[in-house]
Amino acid sequence: ADAWRDPRFNKEVDKFTGYKTGSVLCMPVFAGKEDGQSADEPERGTFAKDATSVCSSMEGGGAAAATKHDDVLGVLQVINKKKKQKDPFGGLHEVSTAFNAMDEDVLKSLASMSAITIMVTKALDNERRAKDRFAALGTLAKMLLKQSTSDVRSLLRHIQSEAARLCQCERAFIYTLADSK
């Protein structure tokens, strides 16, 4: 239960923060499980598979449309497992111990639930952005129908600002070709 003895452990983080890590258990958070997953890959659980199907069934495909089924979305980590132990005087105190197989099973389930949460949140965010874009396009279409041809520059400036806002960028430009008459 001493992370410092494991060559994979990065001691520099503890040195920098002053925190003492005793034991570590990490679990990848997968977008889902592919059908052809090899036996030596960690089991990704049914929750993660469900996350993909939930998101793909949402309007527009949501996050699942942009996420491969085997993508790692993140990592769930727990550190310094504690257990209560009696001291010689009959009192209880906490001591550091190693994580066990039950902890791994619990963390796998929580990692799968995390995948669902992440993917559904992404899908809902994508859906919200799509609705914003359609609303902006509808507003621009109404403006176009109401505008006179003499106010084209104003309309184009509005389209530029909406393009920058909807695409979340610094600026947008509209370049026009000169008439070749």
Disulfide bonds with the S-S distance in Angstrom:
none
